[in-house]
Amino acid sequence: MNEWIPVTERMPIENDRYLTVSIEPWFGTTGVDIMRWSGVWMYDGRQTEAKVTHWMPLPEPPKEEV
């Protein structure tokens, strides 16, 4: 499994979806979400106001047995 990468260390290179840790601005709560990186962090199709602190690539989905 990948390790969390601090945004202070580096940002993603590819325009893709990532697992993120962020702080919600109004209540200060921390959450884990899937967000898209496209030069800014996007959540649910729009730029998020949450402060993303860490990210990692999404893991591979499980292999379904046929």
mmCIF file as Biopython writes it, N, C-alpha, C and O atoms, coordinates in Angstrom:
data_model
#
loop_
_atom_site.group_PDB
_atom_site.id
_atom_site.type_symbol
_atom_site.label_atom_id
_atom_site.label_alt_id
_atom_site.label_comp_id
_atom_site.label_asym_id
_atom_site.label_entity_id
_atom_site.label_seq_id
_atom_site.pdbx_PDB_ins_code
_atom_site.Cartn_x
_atom_site.Cartn_y
_atom_site.Cartn_z
_atom_site.occupancy
_atom_site.B_iso_or_equiv
_atom_site.auth_seq_id
_atom_site.auth_asym_id
_atom_site.pdbx_PDB_model_num
ATOM 1   N N  . MET A ? 1  ? 0.849   -1.187  0.000   1.0 0.0 1  A 1 
ATOM 2   C CA . MET A ? 1  ? 0.000   0.000   0.000   1.0 0.0 1  A 1 
ATOM 3   C C  . MET A ? 1  ? 0.886   1.238   0.000   1.0 0.0 1  A 1 
ATOM 4   O O  . MET A ? 1  ? 1.975   1.243   0.575   1.0 0.0 1  A 1 
ATOM 5   N N  . ASN A ? 2  ? 0.407   2.266   -0.643  1.0 0.0 2  A 1 
ATOM 6   C CA . ASN A ? 2  ? 1.142   3.519   -0.688  1.0 0.0 2  A 1 
ATOM 7   C C  . ASN A ? 2  ? 1.075   4.235   0.656   1.0 0.0 2  A 1 
ATOM 8   O O  . ASN A ? 2  ? 0.235   3.921   1.499   1.0 0.0 2  A 1 
ATOM 9   N N  . GLU A ? 3  ? 1.959   5.187   0.842   1.0 0.0 3  A 1 
ATOM 10  C CA . GLU A ? 3  ? 1.944   5.991   2.056   1.0 0.0 3  A 1 
ATOM 11  C C  . GLU A ? 3  ? 1.409   7.377   1.745   1.0 0.0 3  A 1 
ATOM 12  O O  . GLU A ? 3  ? 1.470   7.837   0.605   1.0 0.0 3  A 1 
ATOM 13  N N  . TRP A ? 4  ? 0.879   8.045   2.777   1.0 0.0 4  A 1 
ATOM 14  C CA . TRP A ? 4  ? 0.367   9.401   2.614   1.0 0.0 4  A 1 
ATOM 15  C C  . TRP A ? 4  ? 1.506   10.344  2.234   1.0 0.0 4  A 1 
ATOM 16  O O  . TRP A ? 4  ? 2.598   10.275  2.797   1.0 0.0 4  A 1 
ATOM 17  N N  . ILE A ? 5  ? 1.236   11.222  1.275   1.0 0.0 5  A 1 
ATOM 18  C CA . ILE A ? 5  ? 2.216   12.208  0.810   1.0 0.0 5  A 1 
ATOM 19  C C  . ILE A ? 5  ? 1.727   13.582  1.252   1.0 0.0 5  A 1 
ATOM 20  O O  . ILE A ? 5  ? 0.630   13.989  0.869   1.0 0.0 5  A 1 
ATOM 21  N N  . PRO A ? 6  ? 2.513   14.308  2.049   1.0 0.0 6  A 1 
ATOM 22  C CA . PRO A ? 6  ? 2.091   15.652  2.450   1.0 0.0 6  A 1 
ATOM 23  C C  . PRO A ? 6  ? 2.086   16.598  1.246   1.0 0.0 6  A 1 
ATOM 24  O O  . PRO A ? 6  ? 2.975   16.531  0.397   1.0 0.0 6  A 1 
ATOM 25  N N  . VAL A ? 7  ? 1.081   17.481  1.175   1.0 0.0 7  A 1 
ATOM 26  C CA . VAL A ? 7  ? 1.041   18.441  0.067   1.0 0.0 7  A 1 
ATOM 27  C C  . VAL A ? 7  ? 2.196   19.437  0.170   1.0 0.0 7  A 1 
ATOM 28  O O  . VAL A ? 7  ? 2.552   20.084  -0.814  1.0 0.0 7  A 1 
ATOM 29  N N  . THR A ? 8  ? 2.775   19.555  1.357   1.0 0.0 8  A 1 
ATOM 30  C CA . THR A ? 8  ? 3.940   20.427  1.515   1.0 0.0 8  A 1 
ATOM 31  C C  . THR A ? 8  ? 5.172   19.815  0.869   1.0 0.0 8  A 1 
ATOM 32  O O  . THR A ? 8  ? 6.133   20.522  0.563   1.0 0.0 8  A 1 
ATOM 33  N N  . GLU A ? 9  ? 5.148   18.486  0.657   1.0 0.0 9  A 1 
ATOM 34  C CA . GLU A ? 9  ? 6.269   17.784  0.022   1.0 0.0 9  A 1 
ATOM 35  C C  . GLU A ? 9  ? 6.154   17.825  -1.498  1.0 0.0 9  A 1 
ATOM 36  O O  . GLU A ? 9  ? 7.117   18.153  -2.192  1.0 0.0 9  A 1 
ATOM 37  N N  . ARG A ? 10 ? 4.953   17.486  -2.018  1.0 0.0 10 A 1 
ATOM 38  C CA . ARG A ? 10 ? 4.713   17.547  -3.458  1.0 0.0 10 A 1 
ATOM 39  C C  . ARG A ? 10 ? 3.237   17.344  -3.738  1.0 0.0 10 A 1 
ATOM 40  O O  . ARG A ? 10 ? 2.489   16.828  -2.908  1.0 0.0 10 A 1 
ATOM 41  N N  . MET A ? 11 ? 2.838   17.766  -4.933  1.0 0.0 11 A 1 
ATOM 42  C CA . MET A ? 11 ? 1.462   17.612  -5.389  1.0 0.0 11 A 1 
ATOM 43  C C  . MET A ? 11 ? 1.450   16.537  -6.482  1.0 0.0 11 A 1 
ATOM 44  O O  . MET A ? 11 ? 2.490   16.229  -7.064  1.0 0.0 11 A 1 
ATOM 45  N N  . PRO A ? 12 ? 0.275   15.972  -6.755  1.0 0.0 12 A 1 
ATOM 46  C CA . PRO A ? 12 ? 0.196   14.982  -7.829  1.0 0.0 12 A 1 
ATOM 47  C C  . PRO A ? 12 ? 0.588   15.599  -9.168  1.0 0.0 12 A 1 
ATOM 48  O O  . PRO A ? 12 ? 0.414   16.798  -9.383  1.0 0.0 12 A 1 
ATOM 49  N N  . ILE A ? 13 ? 1.110   14.785  -10.051 1.0 0.0 13 A 1 
ATOM 50  C CA . ILE A ? 13 ? 1.489   15.235  -11.382 1.0 0.0 13 A 1 
ATOM 51  C C  . ILE A ? 13 ? 0.309   15.081  -12.340 1.0 0.0 13 A 1 
ATOM 52  O O  . ILE A ? 13 ? 0.044   15.961  -13.160 1.0 0.0 13 A 1 
ATOM 53  N N  . GLU A ? 14 ? -0.393  13.960  -12.230 1.0 0.0 14 A 1 
ATOM 54  C CA . GLU A ? 14 ? -1.447  13.646  -13.179 1.0 0.0 14 A 1 
ATOM 55  C C  . GLU A ? 14 ? -2.801  14.206  -12.754 1.0 0.0 14 A 1 
ATOM 56  O O  . GLU A ? 14 ? -3.099  14.323  -11.565 1.0 0.0 14 A 1 
ATOM 57  N N  . ASN A ? 15 ? -3.609  14.547  -13.748 1.0 0.0 15 A 1 
ATOM 58  C CA . ASN A ? 15 ? -4.984  14.948  -13.521 1.0 0.0 15 A 1 
ATOM 59  C C  . ASN A ? 15 ? -5.782  13.667  -13.298 1.0 0.0 15 A 1 
ATOM 60  O O  . ASN A ? 15 ? -6.187  13.010  -14.257 1.0 0.0 15 A 1 
ATOM 61  N N  . ASP A ? 16 ? -6.009  13.312  -12.034 1.0 0.0 16 A 1 
ATOM 62  C CA . ASP A ? 16 ? -6.629  12.034  -11.703 1.0 0.0 16 A 1 
ATOM 63  C C  . ASP A ? 16 ? -7.300  12.134  -10.347 1.0 0.0 16 A 1 
ATOM 64  O O  . ASP A ? 16 ? -7.262  13.182  -9.703  1.0 0.0 16 A 1 
ATOM 65  N N  . ARG A ? 17 ? -7.916  11.036  -9.914  1.0 0.0 17 A 1 
ATOM 66  C CA . ARG A ? 17 ? -8.539  10.980  -8.588  1.0 0.0 17 A 1 
ATOM 67  C C  . ARG A ? 17 ? -7.549  10.402  -7.585  1.0 0.0 17 A 1 
ATOM 68  O O  . ARG A ? 17 ? -6.753  9.520   -7.909  1.0 0.0 17 A 1 
ATOM 69  N N  . TYR A ? 18 ? -7.616  10.927  -6.340  1.0 0.0 18 A 1 
ATOM 70  C CA . TYR A ? 18 ? -6.706  10.509  -5.276  1.0 0.0 18 A 1 
ATOM 71  C C  . TYR A ? 18 ? -7.457  10.405  -3.958  1.0 0.0 18 A 1 
ATOM 72  O O  . TYR A ? 18 ? -8.483  11.056  -3.762  1.0 0.0 18 A 1 
ATOM 73  N N  . LEU A ? 19 ? -6.945  9.593   -3.070  1.0 0.0 19 A 1 
ATOM 74  C CA . LEU A ? 19 ? -7.429  9.528   -1.706  1.0 0.0 19 A 1 
ATOM 75  C C  . LEU A ? 19 ? -6.780  10.680  -0.962  1.0 0.0 19 A 1 
ATOM 76  O O  . LEU A ? 19 ? -5.559  10.832  -1.003  1.0 0.0 19 A 1 
ATOM 77  N N  . THR A ? 20 ? -7.587  11.504  -0.273  1.0 0.0 20 A 1 
ATOM 78  C CA . THR A ? 20 ? -7.052  12.698  0.370   1.0 0.0 20 A 1 
ATOM 79  C C  . THR A ? 20 ? -7.459  12.784  1.837   1.0 0.0 20 A 1 
ATOM 80  O O  . THR A ? 20 ? -8.485  12.241  2.248   1.0 0.0 20 A 1 
ATOM 81  N N  . VAL A ? 21 ? -6.643  13.470  2.608   1.0 0.0 21 A 1 
ATOM 82  C CA . VAL A ? 21 ? -6.980  13.858  3.981   1.0 0.0 21 A 1 
ATOM 83  C C  . VAL A ? 21 ? -7.116  15.372  3.937   1.0 0.0 21 A 1 
ATOM 84  O O  . VAL A ? 21 ? -6.229  16.068  3.442   1.0 0.0 21 A 1 
ATOM 85  N N  . SER A ? 22 ? -8.233  15.881  4.458   1.0 0.0 22 A 1 
ATOM 86  C CA . SER A ? 22 ? -8.444  17.323  4.411   1.0 0.0 22 A 1 
ATOM 87  C C  . SER A ? 22 ? -9.105  17.823  5.687   1.0 0.0 22 A 1 
ATOM 88  O O  . SER A ? 22 ? -9.726  17.066  6.432   1.0 0.0 22 A 1 
ATOM 89  N N  . ILE A ? 23 ? -8.952  19.115  5.912   1.0 0.0 23 A 1 
ATOM 90  C CA . ILE A ? 23 ? -9.570  19.779  7.058   1.0 0.0 23 A 1 
ATOM 91  C C  . ILE A ? 23 ? -10.696 20.646  6.528   1.0 0.0 23 A 1 
ATOM 92  O O  . ILE A ? 23 ? -10.478 21.512  5.681   1.0 0.0 23 A 1 
ATOM 93  N N  . GLU A ? 24 ? -11.905 20.411  7.032   1.0 0.0 24 A 1 
ATOM 94  C CA . GLU A ? 24 ? -13.087 21.156  6.630   1.0 0.0 24 A 1 
ATOM 95  C C  . GLU A ? 24 ? -13.004 22.550  7.250   1.0 0.0 24 A 1 
ATOM 96  O O  . GLU A ? 24 ? -12.792 22.667  8.457   1.0 0.0 24 A 1 
ATOM 97  N N  . PRO A ? 25 ? -13.168 23.609  6.454   1.0 0.0 25 A 1 
ATOM 98  C CA . PRO A ? 25 ? -12.887 24.960  6.936   1.0 0.0 25 A 1 
ATOM 99  C C  . PRO A ? 25 ? -13.837 25.509  7.991   1.0 0.0 25 A 1 
ATOM 100 O O  . PRO A ? 25 ? -13.418 26.312  8.825   1.0 0.0 25 A 1 
ATOM 101 N N  . TRP A ? 26 ? -15.092 25.107  7.981   1.0 0.0 26 A 1 
ATOM 102 C CA . TRP A ? 26 ? -16.040 25.720  8.911   1.0 0.0 26 A 1 
ATOM 103 C C  . TRP A ? 26 ? -15.969 25.144  10.314  1.0 0.0 26 A 1 
ATOM 104 O O  . TRP A ? 26 ? -16.081 25.885  11.290  1.0 0.0 26 A 1 
ATOM 105 N N  . PHE A ? 27 ? -15.787 23.840  10.432  1.0 0.0 27 A 1 
ATOM 106 C CA . PHE A ? 27 ? -15.792 23.211  11.745  1.0 0.0 27 A 1 
ATOM 107 C C  . PHE A ? 27 ? -14.430 22.673  12.161  1.0 0.0 27 A 1 
ATOM 108 O O  . PHE A ? 27 ? -14.246 22.271  13.310  1.0 0.0 27 A 1 
ATOM 109 N N  . GLY A ? 28 ? -13.476 22.663  11.235  1.0 0.0 28 A 1 
ATOM 110 C CA . GLY A ? 28 ? -12.138 22.188  11.549  1.0 0.0 28 A 1 
ATOM 111 C C  . GLY A ? 28 ? -12.028 20.679  11.655  1.0 0.0 28 A 1 
ATOM 112 O O  . GLY A ? 28 ? -11.038 20.168  12.179  1.0 0.0 28 A 1 
ATOM 113 N N  . THR A ? 29 ? -13.033 19.953  11.165  1.0 0.0 29 A 1 
ATOM 114 C CA . THR A ? 29 ? -12.989 18.495  11.237  1.0 0.0 29 A 1 
ATOM 115 C C  . THR A ? 29 ? -12.110 17.935  10.124  1.0 0.0 29 A 1 
ATOM 116 O O  . THR A ? 29 ? -12.000 18.522  9.048   1.0 0.0 29 A 1 
ATOM 117 N N  . THR A ? 30 ? -11.495 16.804  10.397  1.0 0.0 30 A 1 
ATOM 118 C CA . THR A ? 30 ? -10.626 16.137  9.430   1.0 0.0 30 A 1 
ATOM 119 C C  . THR A ? 30 ? -11.390 14.994  8.791   1.0 0.0 30 A 1 
ATOM 120 O O  . THR A ? 30 ? -12.097 14.249  9.469   1.0 0.0 30 A 1 
ATOM 121 N N  . GLY A ? 31 ? -11.242 14.861  7.474   1.0 0.0 31 A 1 
ATOM 122 C CA . GLY A ? 31 ? -11.922 13.791  6.768   1.0 0.0 31 A 1 
ATOM 123 C C  . GLY A ? 31 ? -11.039 13.154  5.717   1.0 0.0 31 A 1 
ATOM 124 O O  . GLY A ? 31 ? -10.025 13.718  5.305   1.0 0.0 31 A 1 
ATOM 125 N N  . VAL A ? 32 ? -11.441 11.971  5.290   1.0 0.0 32 A 1 
ATOM 126 C CA . VAL A ? 32 ? -10.767 11.251  4.205   1.0 0.0 32 A 1 
ATOM 127 C C  . VAL A ? 32 ? -11.771 11.134  3.068   1.0 0.0 32 A 1 
ATOM 128 O O  . VAL A ? 32 ? -12.879 10.630  3.255   1.0 0.0 32 A 1 
ATOM 129 N N  . ASP A ? 33 ? -11.375 11.605  1.884   1.0 0.0 33 A 1 
ATOM 130 C CA . ASP A ? 33 ? -12.267 11.617  0.726   1.0 0.0 33 A 1 
ATOM 131 C C  . ASP A ? 33 ? -11.493 11.264  -0.535  1.0 0.0 33 A 1 
ATOM 132 O O  . ASP A ? 33 ? -10.262 11.280  -0.556  1.0 0.0 33 A 1 
ATOM 133 N N  . ILE A ? 34 ? -12.239 10.947  -1.578  1.0 0.0 34 A 1 
ATOM 134 C CA . ILE A ? 34 ? -11.648 10.814  -2.905  1.0 0.0 34 A 1 
ATOM 135 C C  . ILE A ? 34 ? -11.888 12.135  -3.619  1.0 0.0 34 A 1 
ATOM 136 O O  . ILE A ? 34 ? -13.027 12.580  -3.757  1.0 0.0 34 A 1 
ATOM 137 N N  . MET A ? 35 ? -10.803 12.758  -4.071  1.0 0.0 35 A 1 
ATOM 138 C CA . MET A ? 35 ? -10.896 14.029  -4.783  1.0 0.0 35 A 1 
ATOM 139 C C  . MET A ? 35 ? -10.104 13.950  -6.083  1.0 0.0 35 A 1 
ATOM 140 O O  . MET A ? 35 ? -9.225  13.104  -6.249  1.0 0.0 35 A 1 
ATOM 141 N N  . ARG A ? 36 ? -10.438 14.848  -6.990  1.0 0.0 36 A 1 
ATOM 142 C CA . ARG A ? 36 ? -9.722  14.938  -8.259  1.0 0.0 36 A 1 
ATOM 143 C C  . ARG A ? 36 ? -8.732  16.089  -8.176  1.0 0.0 36 A 1 
ATOM 144 O O  . ARG A ? 36 ? -9.056  17.162  -7.668  1.0 0.0 36 A 1 
ATOM 145 N N  . TRP A ? 37 ? -7.517  15.858  -8.682  1.0 0.0 37 A 1 
ATOM 146 C CA . TRP A ? 37 ? -6.517  16.910  -8.777  1.0 0.0 37 A 1 
ATOM 147 C C  . TRP A ? 37 ? -6.466  17.381  -10.223 1.0 0.0 37 A 1 
ATOM 148 O O  . TRP A ? 37 ? -6.231  16.578  -11.126 1.0 0.0 37 A 1 
ATOM 149 N N  . SER A ? 38 ? -6.684  18.671  -10.453 1.0 0.0 38 A 1 
ATOM 150 C CA . SER A ? 38 ? -6.568  19.242  -11.796 1.0 0.0 38 A 1 
ATOM 151 C C  . SER A ? 38 ? -5.986  20.649  -11.679 1.0 0.0 38 A 1 
ATOM 152 O O  . SER A ? 38 ? -6.498  21.605  -12.262 1.0 0.0 38 A 1 
ATOM 153 N N  . GLY A ? 39 ? -4.908  20.745  -10.913 1.0 0.0 39 A 1 
ATOM 154 C CA . GLY A ? 39 ? -4.302  22.042  -10.618 1.0 0.0 39 A 1 
ATOM 155 C C  . GLY A ? 39 ? -4.878  22.644  -9.349  1.0 0.0 39 A 1 
ATOM 156 O O  . GLY A ? 39 ? -4.234  23.462  -8.691  1.0 0.0 39 A 1 
ATOM 157 N N  . VAL A ? 40 ? -6.093  22.235  -9.009  1.0 0.0 40 A 1 
ATOM 158 C CA . VAL A ? 40 ? -6.755  22.528  -7.730  1.0 0.0 40 A 1 
ATOM 159 C C  . VAL A ? 40 ? -7.466  21.249  -7.312  1.0 0.0 40 A 1 
ATOM 160 O O  . VAL A ? 40 ? -7.725  20.385  -8.150  1.0 0.0 40 A 1 
ATOM 161 N N  . TRP A ? 41 ? -7.780  21.118  -6.048  1.0 0.0 41 A 1 
ATOM 162 C CA . TRP A ? 41 ? -8.514  19.949  -5.573  1.0 0.0 41 A 1 
ATOM 163 C C  . TRP A ? 41 ? -9.994  20.143  -5.854  1.0 0.0 41 A 1 
ATOM 164 O O  . TRP A ? 41 ? -10.574 21.175  -5.516  1.0 0.0 41 A 1 
ATOM 165 N N  . MET A ? 42 ? -10.603 19.126  -6.484  1.0 0.0 42 A 1 
ATOM 166 C CA . MET A ? 42 ? -12.014 19.157  -6.841  1.0 0.0 42 A 1 
ATOM 167 C C  . MET A ? 42 ? -12.747 18.052  -6.082  1.0 0.0 42 A 1 
ATOM 168 O O  . MET A ? 42 ? -12.269 16.921  -5.986  1.0 0.0 42 A 1 
ATOM 169 N N  . TYR A ? 43 ? -13.918 18.404  -5.544  1.0 0.0 43 A 1 
ATOM 170 C CA . TYR A ? 43 ? -14.765 17.428  -4.858  1.0 0.0 43 A 1 
ATOM 171 C C  . TYR A ? 43 ? -16.177 17.579  -5.404  1.0 0.0 43 A 1 
ATOM 172 O O  . TYR A ? 43 ? -16.726 18.681  -5.423  1.0 0.0 43 A 1 
ATOM 173 N N  . ASP A ? 44 ? -16.753 16.489  -5.841  1.0 0.0 44 A 1 
ATOM 174 C CA . ASP A ? 44 ? -18.119 16.499  -6.361  1.0 0.0 44 A 1 
ATOM 175 C C  . ASP A ? 44 ? -18.265 17.474  -7.530  1.0 0.0 44 A 1 
ATOM 176 O O  . ASP A ? 44 ? -19.293 18.137  -7.666  1.0 0.0 44 A 1 
ATOM 177 N N  . GLY A ? 45 ? -17.227 17.556  -8.374  1.0 0.0 45 A 1 
ATOM 178 C CA . GLY A ? 45 ? -17.288 18.355  -9.580  1.0 0.0 45 A 1 
ATOM 179 C C  . GLY A ? 45 ? -16.994 19.834  -9.427  1.0 0.0 45 A 1 
ATOM 180 O O  . GLY A ? 45 ? -17.090 20.589  -10.395 1.0 0.0 45 A 1 
ATOM 181 N N  . ARG A ? 46 ? -16.635 20.261  -8.220  1.0 0.0 46 A 1 
ATOM 182 C CA . ARG A ? 46 ? -16.305 21.680  -8.044  1.0 0.0 46 A 1 
ATOM 183 C C  . ARG A ? 46 ? -15.108 21.818  -7.104  1.0 0.0 46 A 1 
ATOM 184 O O  . ARG A ? 46 ? -14.790 20.910  -6.336  1.0 0.0 46 A 1 
ATOM 185 N N  . GLN A ? 47 ? -14.462 22.961  -7.186  1.0 0.0 47 A 1 
ATOM 186 C CA . GLN A ? 47 ? -13.284 23.204  -6.347  1.0 0.0 47 A 1 
ATOM 187 C C  . GLN A ? 47 ? -13.681 23.163  -4.878  1.0 0.0 47 A 1 
ATOM 188 O O  . GLN A ? 47 ? -14.670 23.777  -4.480  1.0 0.0 47 A 1 
ATOM 189 N N  . THR A ? 48 ? -12.916 22.447  -4.084  1.0 0.0 48 A 1 
ATOM 190 C CA . THR A ? 48 ? -13.236 22.308  -2.673  1.0 0.0 48 A 1 
ATOM 191 C C  . THR A ? 48 ? -12.650 23.462  -1.869  1.0 0.0 48 A 1 
ATOM 192 O O  . THR A ? 48 ? -11.614 24.021  -2.229  1.0 0.0 48 A 1 
ATOM 193 N N  . GLU A ? 49 ? -13.312 23.804  -0.791  1.0 0.0 49 A 1 
ATOM 194 C CA . GLU A ? 49 ? -12.791 24.803  0.132   1.0 0.0 49 A 1 
ATOM 195 C C  . GLU A ? 49 ? -12.019 24.139  1.271   1.0 0.0 49 A 1 
ATOM 196 O O  . GLU A ? 49 ? -11.368 24.816  2.066   1.0 0.0 49 A 1 
ATOM 197 N N  . ALA A ? 50 ? -12.098 22.806  1.343   1.0 0.0 50 A 1 
ATOM 198 C CA . ALA A ? 50 ? -11.353 22.073  2.363   1.0 0.0 50 A 1 
ATOM 199 C C  . ALA A ? 50 ? -9.859  22.202  2.105   1.0 0.0 50 A 1 
ATOM 200 O O  . ALA A ? 50 ? -9.427  22.311  0.957   1.0 0.0 50 A 1 
ATOM 201 N N  . LYS A ? 51 ? -9.081  22.189  3.164   1.0 0.0 51 A 1 
ATOM 202 C CA . LYS A ? 51 ? -7.619  22.268  3.038   1.0 0.0 51 A 1 
ATOM 203 C C  . LYS A ? 51 ? -7.060  20.842  3.004   1.0 0.0 51 A 1 
ATOM 204 O O  . LYS A ? 51 ? -7.027  20.149  4.020   1.0 0.0 51 A 1 
ATOM 205 N N  . VAL A ? 52 ? -6.627  20.424  1.826   1.0 0.0 52 A 1 
ATOM 206 C CA . VAL A ? 52 ? -6.041  19.087  1.675   1.0 0.0 52 A 1 
ATOM 207 C C  . VAL A ? 52 ? -4.639  19.122  2.264   1.0 0.0 52 A 1 
ATOM 208 O O  . VAL A ? 52 ? -3.825  19.976  1.912   1.0 0.0 52 A 1 
ATOM 209 N N  . THR A ? 53 ? -4.364  18.171  3.175   1.0 0.0 53 A 1 
ATOM 210 C CA . THR A ? 53 ? -3.055  18.121  3.832   1.0 0.0 53 A 1 
ATOM 211 C C  . THR A ? 53 ? -2.187  16.973  3.320   1.0 0.0 53 A 1 
ATOM 212 O O  . THR A ? 53 ? -0.961  17.078  3.307   1.0 0.0 53 A 1 
ATOM 213 N N  . HIS A ? 54 ? -2.826  15.869  2.895   1.0 0.0 54 A 1 
ATOM 214 C CA . HIS A ? 54 ? -2.104  14.682  2.435   1.0 0.0 54 A 1 
ATOM 215 C C  . HIS A ? 54 ? -2.902  14.016  1.318   1.0 0.0 54 A 1 
ATOM 216 O O  . HIS A ? 54 ? -4.118  14.185  1.220   1.0 0.0 54 A 1 
ATOM 217 N N  . TRP A ? 55 ? -2.203  13.261  0.484   1.0 0.0 55 A 1 
ATOM 218 C CA . TRP A ? 55 ? -2.845  12.521  -0.586  1.0 0.0 55 A 1 
ATOM 219 C C  . TRP A ? 55 ? -2.069  11.252  -0.878  1.0 0.0 55 A 1 
ATOM 220 O O  . TRP A ? 55 ? -0.914  11.102  -0.478  1.0 0.0 55 A 1 
ATOM 221 N N  . MET A ? 56 ? -2.731  10.330  -1.592  1.0 0.0 56 A 1 
ATOM 222 C CA . MET A ? 56 ? -2.070  9.117   -2.092  1.0 0.0 56 A 1 
ATOM 223 C C  . MET A ? 56 ? -2.867  8.592   -3.276  1.0 0.0 56 A 1 
ATOM 224 O O  . MET A ? 56 ? -4.069  8.837   -3.377  1.0 0.0 56 A 1 
ATOM 225 N N  . PRO A ? 57 ? -2.198  7.868   -4.178  1.0 0.0 57 A 1 
ATOM 226 C CA . PRO A ? 57 ? -2.935  7.252   -5.285  1.0 0.0 57 A 1 
ATOM 227 C C  . PRO A ? 57 ? -3.966  6.266   -4.742  1.0 0.0 57 A 1 
ATOM 228 O O  . PRO A ? 57 ? -3.776  5.666   -3.684  1.0 0.0 57 A 1 
ATOM 229 N N  . LEU A ? 58 ? -5.052  6.112   -5.480  1.0 0.0 58 A 1 
ATOM 230 C CA . LEU A ? 58 ? -6.053  5.129   -5.089  1.0 0.0 58 A 1 
ATOM 231 C C  . LEU A ? 58 ? -5.481  3.724   -5.253  1.0 0.0 58 A 1 
ATOM 232 O O  . LEU A ? 58 ? -4.711  3.477   -6.181  1.0 0.0 58 A 1 
ATOM 233 N N  . PRO A ? 59 ? -5.846  2.803   -4.365  1.0 0.0 59 A 1 
ATOM 234 C CA . PRO A ? 59 ? -5.385  1.425   -4.545  1.0 0.0 59 A 1 
ATOM 235 C C  . PRO A ? 59 ? -6.087  0.776   -5.726  1.0 0.0 59 A 1 
ATOM 236 O O  . PRO A ? 59 ? -7.130  1.254   -6.171  1.0 0.0 59 A 1 
ATOM 237 N N  . GLU A ? 60 ? -5.531  -0.292  -6.226  1.0 0.0 60 A 1 
ATOM 238 C CA . GLU A ? 60 ? -6.163  -1.061  -7.287  1.0 0.0 60 A 1 
ATOM 239 C C  . GLU A ? 60 ? -7.441  -1.697  -6.738  1.0 0.0 60 A 1 
ATOM 240 O O  . GLU A ? 60 ? -7.453  -2.131  -5.586  1.0 0.0 60 A 1 
ATOM 241 N N  . PRO A ? 61 ? -8.509  -1.764  -7.520  1.0 0.0 61 A 1 
ATOM 242 C CA . PRO A ? 61 ? -9.733  -2.423  -7.041  1.0 0.0 61 A 1 
ATOM 243 C C  . PRO A ? 61 ? -9.494  -3.926  -6.897  1.0 0.0 61 A 1 
ATOM 244 O O  . PRO A ? 61 ? -8.588  -4.470  -7.528  1.0 0.0 61 A 1 
ATOM 245 N N  . PRO A ? 62 ? -10.296 -4.598  -6.075  1.0 0.0 62 A 1 
ATOM 246 C CA . PRO A ? 62 ? -10.122 -6.047  -5.921  1.0 0.0 62 A 1 
ATOM 247 C C  . PRO A ? 62 ? -10.421 -6.764  -7.227  1.0 0.0 62 A 1 
ATOM 248 O O  . PRO A ? 62 ? -11.237 -6.315  -8.033  1.0 0.0 62 A 1 
ATOM 249 N N  . LYS A ? 63 ? -9.750  -7.875  -7.416  1.0 0.0 63 A 1 
ATOM 250 C CA . LYS A ? 63 ? -9.979  -8.712  -8.585  1.0 0.0 63 A 1 
ATOM 251 C C  . LYS A ? 63 ? -11.193 -9.580  -8.303  1.0 0.0 63 A 1 
ATOM 252 O O  . LYS A ? 63 ? -11.226 -10.338 -7.333  1.0 0.0 63 A 1 
ATOM 253 N N  . GLU A ? 64 ? -12.183 -9.457  -9.162  1.0 0.0 64 A 1 
ATOM 254 C CA . GLU A ? 64 ? -13.405 -10.245 -8.984  1.0 0.0 64 A 1 
ATOM 255 C C  . GLU A ? 64 ? -13.221 -11.632 -9.598  1.0 0.0 64 A 1 
ATOM 256 O O  . GLU A ? 64 ? -12.780 -11.779 -10.738 1.0 0.0 64 A 1 
ATOM 257 N N  . GLU A ? 65 ? -13.574 -12.641 -8.804  1.0 0.0 65 A 1 
ATOM 258 C CA . GLU A ? 65 ? -13.469 -14.014 -9.322  1.0 0.0 65 A 1 
ATOM 259 C C  . GLU A ? 65 ? -14.682 -14.312 -10.164 1.0 0.0 65 A 1 
ATOM 260 O O  . GLU A ? 65 ? -15.805 -13.945 -9.819  1.0 0.0 65 A 1 
ATOM 261 N N  . VAL A ? 66 ? -14.441 -14.993 -11.291 1.0 0.0 66 A 1 
ATOM 262 C CA . VAL A ? 66 ? -15.546 -15.319 -12.213 1.0 0.0 66 A 1 
ATOM 263 C C  . VAL A ? 66 ? -16.001 -16.716 -11.993 1.0 0.0 66 A 1 
ATOM 264 O O  . VAL A ? 66 ? -16.920 -17.180 -12.668 1.0 0.0 66 A 1 
#
